[in-house]
Amino acid sequence: MQRYPRDMAGYGPRIPQANWPGGAKIAVQIVLNYEEGGENNILHGDAASEGFLSEITGAQPWPGQRHWNMETIYEYGSRAGFWRVHALLKDIPITVYGVATALARAPEQVKAMKDAGWEIASHGLKWVEHKDMPAEEERAQIREAIRLHTEVVGTPPRGWYTGRCSMNTIPLAAEEGEFAYIADSYSDDLPYWTRAGGKDQLIVPYTMDCNDMRFAIQAGYTRGDDFEAMIRDAFDVLYAEGQAGAPKMMSIGLHCRLIGRPSRMAALKRVMEYMQGHEGVWFATREQIADHWAAEHPAPSGVTPSQMDRERFVAEFGGIFEHSPWIAEGAHALELGTYSDSAAGVHNALARVFRSATEDQRLGVLTAHPDLAGKLAAAGRLTAESTSEQAGAGLDMLTDEERETFQRLNSDYVDRHGFPFIIAVKDNTKASILEAFHRRIGNDRATEFAEACRQVERIAELRLIEKLGA
């Protein structure tokens, strides 16, 4: 099967009800990244110094050397920045992404995190790049991160976020840890389930926009006001969506060495006061959000269309285009993905095959459709779908005069065009069907062929909506 591995669809227009506790309009989730002492450093056995997320513009790793300026910038985060953030947020439920080796070098900070009731999730063994790391080496580091985290914190982590991850990170983390959630995703404003590591894994997405890391990149914040405006704008949009009945989650990412600077803390204080000034705001850890979501929206069961084998796919959808299973066979051979797992997705795949077919093949689909209120209907020989559709428009309850009218029109239409009159009866009434019959019968064949094909696609769409939901 040709299957596209990325999830480009998400919830689409079918946004689930978050049902946040207390009817909250928004869940605000603050992350404090604790990386100081776990960054690249030859003292830690790394090949070079750190070059990522600091005050040094354009910093590059120094192979084989320590970098005094970089080291002291990171040290600021553990020595001063952490305590400033802790003083402000110690009464707020937040999540710490803790690099295991950094936590091991921070006993007082870990105690303060635990005393505040903060969740301490794992941020990996070391704050290093994983993109080129062999899978088995990354697996070993995940195992060691869990072991060391448990030793240092006292309990194993229930959440995981690598950050500088590889394409193997999520499946490896799902395999190795019993995590309530993994956060290595930026793809949604709500949690979602995925298959990873041979099981259903909840993903609680993180953020790059409402994140103080942007103080440390060239296309980022220069003043605290920039950070404040970004957070307030995001909050306002999501809060309004919650008021309108579609509550979301807002993630905010912080770093001790960045937001912990006095030049930026004032902005964080103002942001907190602003959000706390609204009613219906649930400040929560990621663990709390994950547990709530798993209870409200358990992992989905059943096989989705894109994961069906050919036999099942054709059995499920072979009758959507009347008596034309070859269309479903062709659709199954396309590159399908999660975007194909809705009525719109399956319809798009089926319609692509229909549209790319020869005119004779499409004519065969048209001629497979029964006459409206014709002899097959009278004899009870329609497909279940056609029987239901015709009955819904009242075509099973015609007077003798109406039946004669339909049969005469059917005969005249077929004589003129060479295929039955086709219309999506679910979109119509008996009166509007008759009006369309009289209006369309005089069209030239090419015009009517195109219209009949559009109606066939619409019939298929309506059948799929009934089968799979809108």
Secondary structure, 3 states (H helix, E strand, C coil): CCECCCCCCCCCCCCCCCCCHHHCCEEEEEEEEECCCCECCHHHCCCECCCCCCCCCCCCCCECCCCHHHHHHHHHHHHHHHHHHHHHHCCCCCEEEECHHHHHCCHHHHHHHHHCCCEEEECCCCECCCCCCCHHHHHHHHHHHHHHHHHHHCCCCCEECCCCCCCCHHHHHHHHCCCCEECCCCCCCCCEEEEECCEEEEECCCCCCCEHHHHHCCCCCCCHHHHHHHHHHHHHHHHHHHHCCCCEEEEEEEEHHHHCCHHHHHHHHHHHHHHHCCCCEEECCHHHHHHHHHHHCCCCCCCCHHHCCHHHHHHHHCCCCCCCHHHHHHHHCCCECHHHCCHHHHHHHHHHHHHHCCHHHHHHHHHHCCCCCCHHHHCCCCCHHHHHHHHHCCCCCCCHHHHHHHHHHHHHHHHHHCCCCCCCHHHCCHHHHHHHHHHHCCCCHHHHHHHHHHHHHHHHHHHHHHHHCC
